Amino acid sequence: MKKFFLCSVGCLGIGMAFYAGIWTLVCSSTGMLSWVGFAGCTSYFACGKKKLPGIRTAMAANLTGIAWAMFSIILTEYFDFAGEAAVWSAVISFTIIMQSKVKGLEFIPGAYIGSIVTFAVSGKWRILVFPIIIGILMGYMADITGEKLYQKIGIQEKCD
């Protein structure tokens, strides 16, 4: 069992558990949406980059996703016709895919995560930005903490 916890993934898990507990405690006492932070954290880990490049990639993708969702919501409010939500959803989806051709905005799932969380809170984007950024930083901190823990006490053999 010790071997399992002291491999690199186990050390990352210990770091993530620590920050997840703190984040959930902070959110329960402040009313922030903890799940939004976990969406940001997911983006950090899913983007395939580590440290500062991972932070930049996840942040750019999540924030543009929030912006695209808000644009869709605004368009839906101003143009009233049958099927409007489907039309704007198609336009925004196309745009999210096309933005991946722009350097720094290649992480398509992150843009969708930003978009999804925005729709989940009915466009109240102001309650999203801080927790999603904190979540990305939480992923980064867990990554760094796990790495440091592994360097300090981890076993250097392969663990399954």
KOLMI-670355 format. One line per 3 residues: number of its first residue (from 1); for each residue x, y, z of N, C-alpha, C. Coordinates in nm, 2 decimals. Layout:
% KOLMI-670355
NUM = X,Y,Z,X,Y,Z,X,Y,Z  ... .
This chain:
% KOLMI-670355
1 = 0.08,-0.12,0.00,0.00,0.00,0.00,0.09,0.13,0.00  0.20,0.12,0.07,0.29,0.24,0.08,0.34,0.27,-0.06  0.37,0.17,-0.14,0.42,0.18,-0.27,0.32,0.26,-0.36 .
4 = 0.19,0.23,-0.34,0.08,0.29,-0.42,0.08,0.44,-0.39  0.08,0.48,-0.26,0.07,0.62,-0.22,0.19,0.70,-0.25  0.31,0.64,-0.26,0.43,0.71,-0.28,0.48,0.71,-0.42 .
7 = 0.40,0.66,-0.52,0.44,0.68,-0.66,0.40,0.82,-0.70  0.43,0.86,-0.82,0.41,1.00,-0.87,0.26,1.03,-0.87  0.18,0.93,-0.91,0.03,0.96,-0.92,-0.02,0.96,-0.78 .
10 = 0.02,0.88,-0.69,-0.02,0.88,-0.55,0.01,1.02,-0.48  0.13,1.07,-0.51,0.17,1.19,-0.45,0.09,1.31,-0.51  0.06,1.30,-0.64,-0.03,1.40,-0.70,-0.17,1.39,-0.64 .
13 = -0.22,1.27,-0.62,-0.35,1.25,-0.55,-0.35,1.31,-0.41  -0.25,1.29,-0.34,-0.24,1.35,-0.20,-0.24,1.50,-0.21  -0.17,1.56,-0.30,-0.17,1.70,-0.32,-0.31,1.75,-0.36 .
16 = -0.37,1.68,-0.45,-0.50,1.72,-0.50,-0.61,1.71,-0.39  -0.60,1.60,-0.31,-0.69,1.59,-0.19,-0.68,1.70,-0.10  -0.56,1.74,-0.07,-0.53,1.86,0.02,-0.60,1.98,-0.03 .
19 = -0.58,2.02,-0.15,-0.63,2.14,-0.21,-0.78,2.13,-0.23  -0.83,2.01,-0.27,-0.98,1.99,-0.28,-1.05,2.01,-0.15  -0.99,1.96,-0.05,-1.05,1.98,0.09,-1.06,2.13,0.13 .
22 = -0.95,2.20,0.11,-0.94,2.34,0.14,-1.04,2.42,0.06  -1.04,2.39,-0.07,-1.13,2.46,-0.17,-1.28,2.44,-0.13  -1.32,2.32,-0.10,-1.45,2.29,-0.06,-1.49,2.36,0.07 .
25 = -1.40,2.36,0.17,-1.42,2.43,0.29,-1.44,2.58,0.27  -1.36,2.64,0.19,-1.37,2.78,0.16,-1.50,2.81,0.09  -1.54,2.73,-0.01,-1.66,2.75,-0.08,-1.78,2.73,0.01 .
28 = -1.78,2.64,0.10,-1.90,2.62,0.19,-1.91,2.73,0.28  -1.81,2.80,0.32,-1.82,2.92,0.41,-1.84,3.05,0.34  -1.82,3.06,0.20,-1.83,3.18,0.13,-1.94,3.18,0.03 .
31 = -2.00,3.06,0.00,-2.11,3.06,-0.10,-2.06,3.05,-0.24  -1.93,3.04,-0.26,-1.88,3.02,-0.40,-1.92,2.88,-0.45  -1.92,2.87,-0.58,-1.96,2.74,-0.64,-1.84,2.66,-0.65 .
34 = -1.83,2.56,-0.57,-1.71,2.47,-0.56,-1.69,2.40,-0.70  -1.80,2.35,-0.76,-1.79,2.27,-0.88,-1.73,2.35,-0.99  -1.74,2.49,-0.99,-1.68,2.57,-1.10,-1.53,2.56,-1.08 .
37 = -1.48,2.57,-0.96,-1.34,2.55,-0.93,-1.29,2.42,-0.98  -1.36,2.31,-0.96,-1.32,2.18,-1.00,-1.33,2.17,-1.16  -1.41,2.25,-1.22,-1.41,2.26,-1.37,-1.28,2.32,-1.42 .
40 = -1.24,2.43,-1.35,-1.11,2.49,-1.38,-0.99,2.40,-1.36  -1.00,2.33,-1.25,-0.89,2.23,-1.22,-0.89,2.12,-1.32  -1.00,2.07,-1.36,-1.01,1.97,-1.47,-0.94,2.03,-1.60 .
43 = -0.97,2.15,-1.63,-0.91,2.21,-1.75,-0.76,2.21,-1.74  -0.70,2.25,-1.62,-0.56,2.25,-1.61,-0.50,2.11,-1.64  -0.56,2.01,-1.57,-0.50,1.87,-1.59,-0.53,1.82,-1.73 .
46 = -0.64,1.85,-1.79,-0.68,1.80,-1.92,-0.61,1.87,-2.04  -0.55,1.98,-2.02,-0.49,2.06,-2.13,-0.36,1.99,-2.18  -0.30,1.91,-2.10,-0.18,1.84,-2.15,-0.05,1.92,-2.13 .
49 = -0.06,2.03,-2.06,0.06,2.11,-2.03,0.07,2.13,-1.88  0.19,2.15,-1.84,0.22,2.17,-1.70,0.26,2.31,-1.67  0.26,2.34,-1.54,0.30,2.47,-1.49,0.24,2.59,-1.56 .
52 = 0.33,2.69,-1.59,0.27,2.82,-1.65,0.21,2.79,-1.78  0.26,2.71,-1.87,0.19,2.69,-2.00,0.05,2.62,-1.98  0.04,2.54,-1.88,-0.09,2.48,-1.84,-0.19,2.58,-1.79 .
55 = -0.14,2.67,-1.70,-0.22,2.77,-1.65,-0.27,2.86,-1.76  -0.18,2.91,-1.85,-0.22,3.00,-1.96,-0.32,2.93,-2.05  -0.29,2.80,-2.09,-0.38,2.73,-2.18,-0.52,2.71,-2.12 .
58 = -0.53,2.67,-2.00,-0.66,2.64,-1.94,-0.73,2.77,-1.92  -0.66,2.88,-1.87,-0.73,3.00,-1.85,-0.78,3.07,-1.98  -0.70,3.07,-2.08,-0.75,3.12,-2.21,-0.87,3.05,-2.26 .
61 = -0.86,2.92,-2.26,-0.97,2.84,-2.31,-1.10,2.86,-2.23  -1.09,2.85,-2.09,-1.21,2.87,-2.01,-1.27,3.00,-2.02  -1.19,3.11,-2.02,-1.24,3.24,-2.03,-1.30,3.27,-2.17 .
64 = -1.24,3.22,-2.27,-1.31,3.24,-2.40,-1.44,3.17,-2.41  -1.44,3.05,-2.35,-1.56,2.97,-2.35,-1.68,3.05,-2.28  -1.64,3.11,-2.17,-1.74,3.20,-2.09,-1.79,3.31,-2.18 .
67 = -1.69,3.37,-2.25,-1.73,3.49,-2.34,-1.82,3.44,-2.45  -1.79,3.32,-2.52,-1.87,3.28,-2.63,-2.01,3.24,-2.58  -2.02,3.18,-2.46,-2.15,3.15,-2.41,-2.23,3.27,-2.38 .
70 = -2.17,3.37,-2.33,-2.24,3.50,-2.30,-2.28,3.57,-2.43  -2.20,3.56,-2.53,-2.24,3.61,-2.66,-2.36,3.54,-2.72  -2.36,3.41,-2.70,-2.48,3.33,-2.74,-2.60,3.37,-2.66 .
73 = -2.59,3.39,-2.53,-2.70,3.43,-2.45,-2.76,3.56,-2.49  -2.67,3.66,-2.52,-2.70,3.79,-2.56,-2.78,3.79,-2.70  -2.72,3.71,-2.79,-2.79,3.70,-2.92,-2.93,3.64,-2.91 .
76 = -2.94,3.54,-2.82,-3.07,3.48,-2.80,-3.17,3.58,-2.74  -3.13,3.67,-2.66,-3.21,3.77,-2.60,-3.26,3.87,-2.70  -3.17,3.91,-2.80,-3.20,4.01,-2.90,-3.27,3.96,-3.02 .
79 = -3.25,3.84,-3.05,-3.32,3.79,-3.18,-3.42,3.68,-3.14  -3.54,3.71,-3.16,-3.65,3.61,-3.12,-3.70,3.55,-3.24  -3.67,3.42,-3.27,-3.72,3.35,-3.38,-3.72,3.20,-3.34 .
82 = -3.80,3.12,-3.41,-3.80,2.98,-3.38,-3.67,2.91,-3.41  -3.62,2.84,-3.31,-3.49,2.77,-3.33,-3.37,2.85,-3.30  -3.39,2.97,-3.24,-3.28,3.06,-3.22,-3.17,3.00,-3.13 .
85 = -3.20,2.92,-3.03,-3.10,2.86,-2.95,-3.02,2.76,-3.03  -3.08,2.69,-3.11,-3.01,2.59,-3.20,-2.91,2.66,-3.29  -2.96,2.77,-3.35,-2.87,2.85,-3.44,-2.75,2.90,-3.37 .
88 = -2.77,2.97,-3.26,-2.66,3.03,-3.19,-2.57,2.92,-3.13  -2.62,2.81,-3.09,-2.54,2.70,-3.04,-2.45,2.65,-3.15  -2.50,2.64,-3.27,-2.42,2.60,-3.39,-2.31,2.70,-3.42 .
91 = -2.35,2.83,-3.42,-2.25,2.93,-3.45,-2.14,2.93,-3.35  -2.18,2.93,-3.22,-2.08,2.93,-3.11,-1.99,2.80,-3.12  -2.05,2.69,-3.14,-1.97,2.57,-3.15,-1.87,2.57,-3.26 .
94 = -1.91,2.62,-3.38,-1.82,2.64,-3.49,-1.71,2.74,-3.45  -1.74,2.85,-3.39,-1.64,2.94,-3.35,-1.54,2.89,-3.25  -1.59,2.81,-3.15,-1.50,2.75,-3.05,-1.40,2.66,-3.13 .
97 = -1.45,2.58,-3.22,-1.36,2.49,-3.29,-1.26,2.57,-3.38  -1.31,2.68,-3.44,-1.22,2.76,-3.53,-1.12,2.84,-3.44  -1.15,2.88,-3.32,-1.06,2.95,-3.24,-0.93,2.86,-3.21 .
100 = -0.95,2.73,-3.22,-0.84,2.64,-3.19,-0.72,2.66,-3.29  -0.75,2.73,-3.40,-0.64,2.76,-3.49,-0.56,2.88,-3.45  -0.60,2.95,-3.34,-0.53,3.07,-3.29,-0.43,3.02,-3.18 .
103 = -0.31,3.06,-3.20,-0.21,3.02,-3.10,-0.25,3.06,-2.96  -0.25,2.97,-2.87,-0.29,2.99,-2.73,-0.43,2.95,-2.70  -0.51,2.93,-2.81,-0.65,2.89,-2.79,-0.68,2.75,-2.85 .
106 = -0.58,2.67,-2.85,-0.59,2.53,-2.91,-0.68,2.43,-2.83  -0.69,2.46,-2.71,-0.76,2.36,-2.61,-0.91,2.37,-2.62  -0.96,2.30,-2.72,-1.11,2.30,-2.74,-1.19,2.26,-2.62 .
109 = -1.16,2.15,-2.55,-1.24,2.11,-2.44,-1.25,2.22,-2.33  -1.14,2.29,-2.31,-1.14,2.40,-2.21,-1.24,2.51,-2.24  -1.25,2.54,-2.37,-1.35,2.64,-2.42,-1.49,2.59,-2.39 .
112 = -1.51,2.46,-2.42,-1.64,2.41,-2.39,-1.67,2.40,-2.24  -1.57,2.38,-2.16,-1.59,2.38,-2.02,-1.64,2.52,-1.97  -1.57,2.62,-2.02,-1.61,2.76,-1.99,-1.75,2.79,-2.03 .
115 = -1.78,2.74,-2.15,-1.92,2.76,-2.20,-2.02,2.69,-2.12  -1.99,2.57,-2.09,-2.09,2.48,-2.02,-2.12,2.54,-1.88  -2.01,2.58,-1.81,-2.04,2.64,-1.67,-2.12,2.77,-1.68 .
118 = -2.10,2.84,-1.79,-2.18,2.97,-1.81,-2.32,2.94,-1.83  -2.35,2.84,-1.91,-2.49,2.80,-1.94,-2.55,2.75,-1.81  -2.47,2.67,-1.73,-2.52,2.61,-1.61,-2.57,2.71,-1.50 .
121 = -2.51,2.84,-1.51,-2.55,2.94,-1.41,-2.63,3.05,-1.48  -2.69,3.01,-1.59,-2.78,3.10,-1.67,-2.72,3.24,-1.70  -2.59,3.23,-1.74,-2.52,3.35,-1.78,-2.47,3.44,-1.67 .
124 = -2.47,3.40,-1.55,-2.43,3.49,-1.44,-2.27,3.48,-1.43  -2.21,3.53,-1.54,-2.06,3.50,-1.55,-1.98,3.56,-1.44  -2.03,3.66,-1.37,-1.95,3.72,-1.27,-1.92,3.63,-1.15 .
127 = -2.01,3.53,-1.13,-1.99,3.43,-1.02,-1.90,3.32,-1.07  -1.86,3.32,-1.20,-1.78,3.21,-1.25,-1.63,3.24,-1.26  -1.59,3.36,-1.29,-1.46,3.40,-1.33,-1.36,3.37,-1.22 .
130 = -1.39,3.42,-1.10,-1.30,3.40,-0.98,-1.28,3.25,-0.95  -1.39,3.17,-0.93,-1.37,3.03,-0.90,-1.31,2.95,-1.01  -1.33,2.98,-1.13,-1.27,2.90,-1.24,-1.12,2.93,-1.24 .
133 = -1.08,3.05,-1.22,-0.93,3.09,-1.21,-0.87,3.02,-1.09  -0.94,3.03,-0.98,-0.88,2.96,-0.86,-0.87,2.81,-0.88  -0.97,2.75,-0.95,-0.96,2.61,-0.98,-0.84,2.57,-1.07 .
136 = -0.81,2.66,-1.17,-0.70,2.63,-1.25,-0.57,2.64,-1.16  -0.56,2.74,-1.08,-0.45,2.75,-0.99,-0.44,2.64,-0.89  -0.56,2.59,-0.85,-0.56,2.47,-0.76,-0.50,2.35,-0.83 .
139 = -0.53,2.33,-0.96,-0.47,2.22,-1.03,-0.32,2.24,-1.04  -0.28,2.36,-1.06,-0.13,2.39,-1.07,-0.07,2.36,-0.93  -0.13,2.40,-0.83,-0.07,2.38,-0.69,-0.06,2.23,-0.66 .
142 = -0.17,2.16,-0.69,-0.17,2.02,-0.67,-0.06,1.95,-0.75  -0.04,1.99,-0.87,0.07,1.94,-0.96,0.20,1.96,-0.89  0.23,2.09,-0.85,0.36,2.12,-0.79,0.38,2.05,-0.66 .
145 = 0.27,2.05,-0.58,0.28,1.98,-0.45,0.31,1.83,-0.46  0.24,1.77,-0.56,0.26,1.63,-0.58,0.40,1.60,-0.63  0.45,1.69,-0.72,0.59,1.67,-0.77,0.69,1.69,-0.66 .
148 = 0.67,1.79,-0.57,0.77,1.81,-0.46,0.76,1.69,-0.36  0.64,1.65,-0.33,0.62,1.54,-0.24,0.69,1.41,-0.30  0.67,1.39,-0.42,0.73,1.27,-0.49,0.89,1.28,-0.49 .
151 = 0.94,1.40,-0.51,1.09,1.42,-0.51,1.14,1.40,-0.37  1.06,1.43,-0.27,1.11,1.43,-0.13,1.10,1.28,-0.07  0.98,1.22,-0.09,0.96,1.09,-0.03,0.91,0.98,-0.12 .
154 = 0.90,1.01,-0.25,0.84,0.91,-0.34,0.94,0.80,-0.37  0.88,0.68,-0.41,0.97,0.57,-0.45,1.00,0.59,-0.60  1.12,0.56,-0.64,1.17,0.58,-0.77,1.15,0.46,-0.87 .
157 = 1.07,0.37,-0.83,1.05,0.25,-0.92,0.90,0.27,-0.97  0.88,0.19,-1.07,0.74,0.20,-1.14,0.64,0.14,-1.04  0.53,0.21,-1.02,0.43,0.15,-0.94,0.30,0.14,-1.02 .
160 = 0.24,0.03,-1.01,0.11,0.00,-1.08,-0.01,0.01,-0.99 .
